[in-house]
């Protein structure tokens, strides 16, 4: 039976909330014990390497994946008015006990000409996305346990380097999801985990970048196709991170995506409705500030 992500989303969000309720004992209606700290001490800034290996599909709906393995530098800053973490720049517009605005970042790796569904078509440049995001912490913010809904909207651009650096606008994307982050349950073991579920949407231009087939590249097996705007995919994700010491952490990540009810599900470039992303990471914090600050970020 074909998955129905629009009908599954409330159940997935309830699953996230249910895991949150089971993992953290209630205390005065809050998701963490009353004795838990409201903030934790952390370095003002850190610089390090995010070394990861992951198997990522060429694009949602592709039946081919590629393994990526390389280090990525990261910079963390925990200022009073500006927060920068591996999730992006946060707290620029507003940060309160229940609401937070931030810059949402996302993207997709390049798709080369080895993709069988796109045989004879040009490769696709990497996509970078950036835009505003709003988080609603309906149980309140806390550094150890966080449960929130996130609404984001991002402008997308393709980034290519053939014949010189090129950047082209490719439309708008965004999403709505529920996220649960937990540290209190396994604090003594230096373990934290994440669970998320949600839906992603995009306009006609963004969906068309991946799923349109122009008359030039049409074949009897790959007819002309033009995507509409609307639902892109539904997803369920989870990750676990173990902090060996303040400078070294290990983690693993898994995500399930389905495009079964996406507006482009009938594109000839969609070869399967379910995709899985799995990966592992080693985080090395090479340099850090000697100045410690009070932080309520889960990071």
C-alpha positions as CSV (number, residue, x, y, z in Angstrom):
1,X,0.0,0.0,0.0
2,X,1.3,3.4,-0.9
3,X,2.3,5.6,2.1
4,X,0.0,8.6,2.8
5,X,2.3,11.3,4.4
6,X,-0.4,13.9,4.7
7,X,-2.4,11.6,6.9
8,X,0.7,10.2,8.7
9,X,2.1,13.6,9.7
10,X,-0.2,14.1,12.8
11,X,0.6,10.5,13.9
12,X,4.4,11.2,13.4
13,X,4.2,14.4,15.4
14,X,2.3,12.6,18.1
15,X,5.0,10.0,18.1
16,X,7.6,12.7,18.6
17,X,5.6,14.1,21.5
18,X,5.0,10.7,23.0
19,X,8.6,9.8,23.0
20,X,9.3,13.2,24.6
21,X,6.8,12.5,27.4
22,X,8.1,9.0,28.0
23,X,11.8,10.0,27.9
24,X,11.6,12.9,30.3
25,X,9.6,12.6,33.6
26,X,7.0,15.4,34.1
27,X,7.6,18.0,36.8
28,X,5.2,20.8,37.2
29,X,4.0,20.4,33.6
30,X,7.5,20.7,32.2
31,X,9.5,18.2,30.2
32,X,12.5,18.2,32.6
33,X,12.9,17.7,36.3
34,X,12.4,20.8,38.5
35,X,16.0,20.4,39.8
36,X,17.5,20.5,36.3
37,X,19.6,23.6,35.5
38,X,18.1,26.4,33.4
39,X,21.4,26.9,31.6
40,X,24.8,25.2,31.3
41,X,28.3,26.6,31.1
42,X,29.9,26.5,27.6
43,X,32.8,28.2,25.8
44,X,32.0,31.6,24.2
45,X,33.3,30.2,20.9
46,X,34.7,27.0,19.4
47,X,36.3,26.0,16.1
48,X,36.6,22.4,14.9
49,X,35.9,19.8,12.3
50,X,32.7,18.0,11.6
51,X,34.0,14.7,10.0
52,X,31.1,12.7,8.5
53,X,30.4,9.8,6.2
54,X,26.9,9.5,4.8
55,X,24.9,7.7,2.1
56,X,22.6,10.3,0.5
57,X,20.2,9.8,-2.4
58,X,20.9,11.9,-5.5
59,X,17.5,13.6,-4.9
60,X,14.3,12.5,-3.1
61,X,12.7,9.9,-5.3
62,X,16.0,8.7,-6.9
63,X,16.9,5.1,-6.8
64,X,20.6,5.9,-6.7
65,X,22.7,7.1,-3.7
66,X,26.2,8.3,-3.2
67,X,28.5,8.0,-0.3
68,X,30.1,11.2,1.0
69,X,33.0,11.3,3.4
70,X,34.9,14.5,4.2
71,X,35.6,16.9,7.0
72,X,33.7,20.2,7.3
73,X,35.0,23.1,9.4
74,X,32.5,24.6,11.8
75,X,32.4,27.7,14.1
76,X,30.3,28.0,17.2
77,X,29.6,31.3,18.9
78,X,27.4,31.8,21.9
79,X,27.0,35.6,22.2
80,X,24.2,37.4,24.0
81,X,22.6,38.6,20.8
82,X,24.1,36.4,18.2
83,X,24.3,32.6,18.2
84,X,26.1,30.6,15.6
85,X,26.2,26.8,15.7
86,X,26.3,23.9,13.2
87,X,22.6,24.5,12.7
88,X,23.2,28.1,11.5
89,X,23.0,31.6,12.8
90,X,20.3,31.9,15.5
91,X,18.7,34.5,17.7
92,X,19.2,37.4,15.3
93,X,15.6,38.6,15.3
94,X,14.1,37.4,18.5
95,X,14.7,34.8,21.2
96,X,12.4,34.3,24.2
97,X,11.3,31.5,26.5
98,X,8.8,30.0,24.0
99,X,9.6,31.5,20.6
100,X,12.9,31.8,18.6
101,X,13.6,33.1,15.2
102,X,16.7,32.0,13.2
103,X,18.2,31.5,9.8
104,X,17.3,28.1,8.4
105,X,19.9,26.4,6.3
106,X,19.5,23.4,4.0
107,X,20.6,22.0,0.6
108,X,21.2,19.1,-1.7
109,X,24.5,17.8,-3.1
110,X,25.2,17.9,-6.9
111,X,23.8,15.2,-9.2
112,X,26.2,14.1,-11.8
113,X,25.5,12.5,-15.2
114,X,25.9,9.0,-13.8
115,X,22.2,9.1,-12.7
116,X,20.4,6.6,-14.9
117,X,17.0,8.3,-14.7
118,X,18.6,11.5,-16.1
119,X,20.7,9.7,-18.8
120,X,21.5,12.2,-21.6
121,X,20.4,15.2,-19.4
122,X,22.9,17.6,-17.9
123,X,24.0,17.2,-14.3
124,X,22.5,19.3,-11.5
125,X,24.6,21.7,-9.5
126,X,24.5,21.6,-5.7
127,X,21.6,23.5,-4.1
128,X,22.0,25.9,-1.1
129,X,19.0,27.2,0.8
130,X,18.7,30.0,3.4
131,X,15.7,31.8,5.0
132,X,13.9,32.6,8.2
133,X,12.7,30.0,10.6
134,X,10.4,30.2,13.7
135,X,10.5,27.7,16.5
136,X,7.7,27.4,19.1
137,X,8.9,25.7,22.3
138,X,5.4,25.0,23.7
139,X,6.9,23.5,27.0
140,X,9.5,26.3,27.2
141,X,13.2,26.4,26.3
142,X,15.7,24.3,28.2
143,X,19.3,23.2,27.5
144,X,18.7,19.6,28.4
145,X,15.3,18.8,26.8
146,X,13.6,20.6,24.0
147,X,10.3,19.9,22.2
148,X,9.2,22.4,19.5
149,X,7.4,23.0,16.3
150,X,9.5,24.6,13.5
151,X,8.2,26.6,10.5
152,X,10.7,27.6,7.9
153,X,10.9,29.3,4.4
154,X,14.0,29.4,2.3
155,X,15.2,30.8,-1.0
156,X,17.2,28.3,-3.0
157,X,20.1,28.8,-5.4
158,X,22.2,26.4,-7.5
159,X,25.9,26.7,-7.0
160,X,28.2,25.5,-9.8
161,X,31.9,25.9,-10.7
162,X,32.1,24.8,-14.3
163,X,33.5,27.7,-16.3
164,X,33.8,29.8,-13.2
165,X,31.7,30.1,-10.1
166,X,28.0,30.5,-10.9
167,X,25.0,31.0,-8.7
168,X,21.4,30.9,-10.0
169,X,18.1,31.4,-8.1
170,X,16.0,28.2,-8.1
171,X,12.9,29.0,-6.2
172,X,11.4,28.7,-2.7
173,X,11.3,25.8,-0.3
174,X,10.2,25.4,3.3
175,X,8.7,23.0,5.8
176,X,6.8,22.3,9.0
177,X,8.1,19.8,11.6
178,X,8.1,18.6,15.2
179,X,11.5,18.1,16.9
180,X,12.4,16.6,20.2
181,X,15.9,16.8,21.7
182,X,17.0,15.1,24.9
183,X,20.0,15.2,27.2
184,X,18.6,14.9,30.7
185,X,17.7,11.2,30.5
186,X,21.3,10.2,29.6
187,X,23.2,13.1,31.0
188,X,25.5,10.9,33.2
189,X,26.4,8.9,30.2
190,X,27.2,11.9,28.0
191,X,24.6,10.9,25.4
192,X,22.0,13.0,23.7
193,X,19.4,12.1,21.0
194,X,17.1,13.8,18.5
195,X,13.8,12.7,16.9
196,X,12.0,14.7,14.2
197,X,9.1,14.4,11.8
198,X,7.5,16.8,9.3
199,X,6.6,17.9,5.8
200,X,8.5,19.9,3.2
201,X,7.0,22.1,0.4
202,X,8.4,23.9,-2.6
203,X,7.3,26.2,-5.4
204,X,7.1,25.1,-9.1
205,X,10.5,26.5,-9.9
206,X,12.3,24.6,-7.1
207,X,10.5,21.3,-7.8
208,X,11.1,21.7,-11.5
209,X,14.8,22.0,-11.0
210,X,14.9,18.3,-10.0
211,X,11.9,16.8,-11.7
212,X,11.1,18.6,-14.9
213,X,11.8,17.0,-18.3
214,X,12.1,19.5,-21.2
215,X,11.2,18.5,-24.8
216,X,14.9,18.5,-25.6
217,X,15.6,15.6,-23.2
218,X,12.3,13.7,-23.6
219,X,12.4,10.0,-24.8
220,X,9.7,7.3,-25.2
221,X,10.5,6.1,-21.6
222,X,10.9,9.7,-20.3
223,X,8.1,11.9,-21.5
224,X,8.0,15.7,-21.1
225,X,7.1,16.7,-17.6
226,X,6.5,19.9,-15.7
227,X,6.1,19.9,-11.9
228,X,3.6,21.9,-9.9
229,X,4.1,23.7,-6.6
230,X,3.1,21.9,-3.3
231,X,4.1,19.0,-1.1
232,X,7.7,17.8,-1.7
233,X,8.1,15.0,0.9
234,X,7.4,13.8,4.4
235,X,10.2,12.6,6.7
236,X,11.1,11.0,10.0
237,X,14.6,11.4,11.4
238,X,16.6,10.4,14.4
239,X,20.2,10.8,15.7
240,X,22.3,9.9,18.7
241,X,25.5,11.7,19.9
242,X,28.0,10.5,22.5
243,X,30.4,13.1,24.0
244,X,33.6,11.2,24.8
245,X,35.1,14.4,26.3
246,X,34.6,18.2,25.9
247,X,36.6,18.1,22.6
248,X,35.5,14.8,20.9
249,X,32.0,13.5,20.1
250,X,30.7,10.6,18.0
251,X,27.3,10.4,16.4
252,X,25.0,8.6,14.0
253,X,22.0,9.8,12.0
254,X,19.2,8.2,10.1
255,X,16.3,9.7,8.0
256,X,13.4,8.3,6.1
257,X,11.8,10.4,3.3
258,X,8.8,9.5,1.2
259,X,7.6,11.3,-2.0
260,X,4.6,9.1,-2.4
261,X,2.1,12.0,-2.2
262,X,4.4,14.7,-3.6
263,X,3.1,16.9,-6.4
264,X,5.9,15.5,-8.6
265,X,5.3,11.8,-7.7
266,X,4.3,11.1,-11.4
267,X,7.5,12.6,-12.8
268,X,9.5,10.1,-14.9
269,X,12.5,11.0,-12.8
270,X,11.0,9.6,-9.7
271,X,12.0,6.0,-9.5
272,X,11.1,5.0,-5.9
273,X,8.9,6.6,-3.3
274,X,11.0,5.9,-0.2
275,X,14.6,7.0,0.5
276,X,16.9,6.5,3.5
277,X,19.8,8.5,4.6
278,X,22.3,7.0,7.1
279,X,25.5,8.5,8.4
280,X,28.1,8.7,11.1
281,X,30.1,11.7,12.4
282,X,33.2,12.4,14.5
283,X,33.2,16.0,15.9
284,X,36.6,17.5,16.9
285,X,36.6,20.8,18.8
286,X,40.1,21.9,18.0
287,X,40.1,25.4,19.5
288,X,37.9,27.0,22.1
289,X,37.6,30.2,24.1
290,X,38.7,30.2,27.7
291,X,35.7,32.5,28.5
292,X,32.7,30.5,29.6
293,X,29.2,31.8,29.2
294,X,25.7,30.6,30.4
295,X,24.0,28.9,27.5
296,X,20.5,27.5,27.1
297,X,21.2,26.0,23.6
298,X,20.9,22.3,23.2
299,X,24.2,22.4,21.2
